[in-house]
């Protein structure tokens, strides 16, 4: 892989206090890990923030960043999505992977036919769902990321086995 995928690790929640500190909501297991990844990037890969110091909060960190001196500057960055290149993360143990590693992987049916490519991993509150861009084109569809629906992962070879849930027919409106 010549270019590193960007992993969403958090977003700016706004300013904190009156001295220009920034509150960042972290999507990492350890919020303070945001300080170890180096400069945080925007979705396009350009530089966003450099965390100089931080302390943990309930859902992230509060700290000083190189690019912000006032509360107003911090508030202006509210909702800025913060990313880190995938190669800055430690290598996962054998038989482990990051969900971001699924993006771009082919979804194949039991006969080996390519159904599509994993476009994104979504979570709408229950379990992770793989958003599949169909090989034949058209709208994306969702595959539950469960052992039943994705019983085999061959990430080194770039594909996974996808068992589509049976179509249950028309659903009654709520």
C-alpha positions in Angstrom: 0.0 0.0 0.0 1.6 3.3 -1.1 -0.6 5.6 0.8 -1.9 5.2 4.3 -5.6 5.2 5.1 -6.8 7.9 7.5 -8.5 6.7 10.6 -11.1 9.0 12.3 -10.0 9.3 16.0 -12.1 12.1 17.2 -13.6 15.6 16.7 -13.2 19.0 18.3 -16.1 19.6 20.7 -15.2 23.3 21.1 -13.3 25.5 23.5 -12.9 24.8 27.1 -12.6 27.6 29.7 -11.3 31.1 28.7 -7.6 30.4 28.1 -7.9 28.7 24.7 -8.0 25.1 25.7 -9.7 22.7 23.3 -12.1 19.9 24.2 -11.8 16.9 21.9 -14.2 14.0 21.9 -12.1 10.8 21.4 -13.1 7.7 19.5 -10.1 5.8 20.8 -10.2 3.3 23.7 -7.7 5.4 25.6 -8.5 9.1 25.0 -4.9 10.2 25.9 -3.7 8.1 23.0 -4.5 11.2 20.9 -1.4 12.8 22.3 0.8 10.0 21.1 -0.2 9.9 17.4 1.6 13.0 16.4 -0.2 15.8 14.4 -3.9 15.2 13.9 -5.1 15.6 10.4 -8.2 16.8 8.5 -10.1 14.3 6.3 -8.1 15.5 3.2 -4.8 14.7 5.0 -3.9 18.3 5.7 -2.6 19.3 9.1 -5.3 20.1 11.7 -4.0 20.1 15.3 -0.9 19.3 17.3 -1.8 18.4 20.9 0.8 19.9 23.3 -0.7 18.8 26.6 -3.9 17.1 27.6 -5.9 15.6 30.5 -8.6 13.1 30.2 -12.3 13.9 30.5 -15.4 11.7 30.5 -15.5 11.3 26.7 -12.2 12.6 25.5 -9.5 15.1 26.4 -9.1 18.8 27.2 -5.8 20.4 26.4 -3.6 22.9 24.7 -3.0 22.7 21.0 -0.3 24.5 19.1 -2.7 26.1 16.6 -5.1 27.7 19.1 -4.5 30.6 21.5 -8.1 31.8 22.4 -11.5 30.4 23.3 -12.9 31.9 20.1 -10.3 30.1 17.9 -11.1 26.8 19.7 -14.9 27.4 19.3 -14.3 28.1 15.5 -13.0 24.5 15.2 -16.1 22.9 16.6 -17.0 19.6 14.8 -13.6 19.5 13.0 -13.1 15.7 12.4 -9.6 14.6 13.4 -7.8 11.7 11.7 -4.5 9.8 12.0 -2.8 7.8 9.3 -3.3 4.0 9.7 0.4 3.4 9.8 0.8 5.4 13.0 -1.2 2.7 14.9 0.6 -0.3 16.3 0.3 -3.5 14.3 -2.5 -5.7 15.6 -1.8 -9.1 17.1 -2.2 -12.2 14.9 -5.9 -12.8 14.2 -6.7 -9.2 15.1 -7.3 -6.2 12.8 -8.6 -2.7 12.8 -12.1 -2.1 11.4 -10.5 0.4 9.0 -8.6 -2.6 7.5 -11.9 -3.9 6.1 -12.4 -0.9 3.8 -11.6 -1.8 0.2 -11.9 -5.5 0.8 -14.0 -7.5 -1.6 -17.2 -9.2 -0.3 -17.6 -12.6 -2.0 -20.5 -15.0 -1.9 -20.0 -18.8 -1.1 -19.5 -19.5 -4.8 -16.7 -16.9 -5.0 -18.6 -14.3 -6.9 -17.6 -10.8 -6.0 -20.7 -9.0 -4.6 -19.0 -5.7 -4.0 -16.4 -3.9 -2.0 -16.5 -2.7 1.6 -17.0 1.0 1.4 -17.3 1.8 5.1 -17.9 0.2 8.5 -21.0 1.8 10.1 -22.4 1.5 13.6 -26.0 2.8 14.1 -26.1 1.8 17.8 -26.4 -1.9 17.7 -23.6 -3.8 16.0 -21.1 -2.9 13.2 -22.4 -3.1 9.7 -20.3 -3.3 6.5 -21.5 -0.9 3.9 -21.0 -2.7 0.6 -20.7 -0.9 -2.8 -22.1 -3.4 -5.3 -19.8 -4.7 -8.0 -22.6 -4.2 -10.5 -23.2 -0.6 -9.4 -26.3 0.9 -7.8 -27.0 1.8 -4.2 -24.9 0.5 -1.3 -26.3 -2.2 1.0 -25.5 -3.3 4.5 -24.1 -6.6 5.8 -24.1 -7.3 9.5 -20.5 -7.7 10.7 -21.2 -10.9 12.6 -19.8 -14.4 12.4 -23.0 -15.6 10.7 -22.9 -13.0 8.0 -19.1 -12.8 7.6 -17.8 -16.2 8.7 -14.4 -15.9 6.9 -12.0 -13.0 6.7 -9.1 -13.3 4.3 -7.7 -9.7 4.7 -4.2 -10.6 3.5 -5.8 -11.7 0.2 -8.2 -8.8 0.1 -11.6 -10.5 0.5 -14.2 -11.8 3.0 -17.0 -14.3 2.7 -20.4 -12.6 2.8 -23.6 -14.5 3.6 -26.5 -12.1 2.8 -29.4 -12.4 5.2 -32.5 -13.8 3.6 -34.9 -11.3 2.2 -37.8 -11.4 4.5 -40.3 -9.6 2.3 -42.1 -6.4 2.7 -42.0 -4.9 6.2 -45.1 -3.4 7.8 -44.8 0.4 8.3 -44.2 1.5 11.9 
